[in-house]
Amino acid sequence: MPRTLALNPLSRWPAIPAAWRAGIARNLLGVAVTILVLCAIGLADGRADEVVERATPGQDECGHDRPVDASVAAIAATHHRALPTTRDEKRAERVPVWKTIVLGVPDGIGAIRAALGAHCRVGGLARAILDAPAFITDRVPTPVDLVVLSAAEMGLEGESVARAAIDRQAAQLGLALCPPDVGPQLRLQYPDQPAREFLQIAMHPVVTRQGEQAAFIVGNGGDGLLLIGSDARRERPVPARQRFVFIRPR
């Protein structure tokens, strides 16, 4: 009877020598392990991509693509000196800037005194303010925007108005009081001041060594530039048409 080929390959397994069977088994085991390792790597790569995808924010969430918050930008751009700020910036923007000056003297207060002595006349009370312990100036240049308004222009009524009321009204308009060094710096940076113009510096009073509460006035009496002082007690009334210099915060 002729021999027939077995259709099932396993049926020929017994005819394979034992040594061969062991080698084939080892090879099959190796292939299986290889397949399992490749599958594991593929799964691990898939999980890693998923984790990276979840950890990577979309473009709208990326800090570099968001517009920088205005308050943060302002804080980053602000010089270390504490310049006046306002809670009502929109109102302050309606008041036009009259003049921009630069505060700060690298050589200190002595350089300011020397420059004033060379370019204008300084009154006794103004000298007392410059000599007061409370008068300070920064050494790093810092630009500030100034506005000029009278009590009448700010909407206050009456022939005269107390300084405290003027300061409150200015704050309602979003304006701020000046640091003490605005007075001498404006005097030095305003050489073309018209004759007969006198500008009060809106500032917290500086207490002199004699106990006076004083503020600066930048003026031109017609025969030369002046830096003088005035009584700056908050309850003291001033003419409603007297013009004051304020800072418009940036």
C-alpha positions, 0 to 999 in steps of 0.5 A: 500500500503506497504511503500518503503524506500527512496533511497535519505537520504535527503528525510528522513530529515524532519522526524528527530527531529529539535534538532537532525538536529541542532546537526548534522548541528553543527557536520558537520560544525565542520568536515568541519572546521577541514578539512579546518584547516588540509588543511591549515596546510598542505599547510603551511608546504608545503610552509615552506619546499619550503622556506627552500629548497630555502634558503638552498644552495646546497653543491657546494654553501656552504662556508664550502665546497668551497676551501678557497681562497689562498689570504684569507687564507694568510691574516688570517694566516699573523701576524699583523706585515706588512712583505714584500709581492710580486706581483710575487709569482711564480717568487719568488718560483723559487729562493731557500730559503737559510735560515729561521730565526725568527724575533722578540724579546720579551725583545726588542732591549736591548736584541738584543744589549746584545746578539750581544755583547756576541757573535760577534763584532759590528762595529761603523756604525752598532751600529749607526744603532741599536741606530737610531730611525728608527731601530725597532723590533717586540716582537712577533716571526715571521719566514722569508725566506731568499735568497742570490744573487749577482747582477751578479746572478740576471742577471745584467751586469757590474763590479759594479751596483748601489744599486737602480738597484739591488733593482729593479731587486730583485723586478722583481724576486719577492723578497723583501727588509729586515726589519732592524732587519734581520741584527742583527737577522741573525748575531745571528742565523748564528753562523757557517758562513764560514770565509771570507764571507760577506753578505750585507743586502738588506734593505731600508737605515737607517738614523743614528743620524749623518745623514748617510744612512747605512745598515748592513753587516753580516760577518766573517773576519776569526778571529770572527763573525762580524756585521758591517755597510756600505754606503747604498745610493741608487746611490752608486755602489757595486761590481757585485759579492757582495752577498745580503740577500733578503726576499722571501715572503711567 
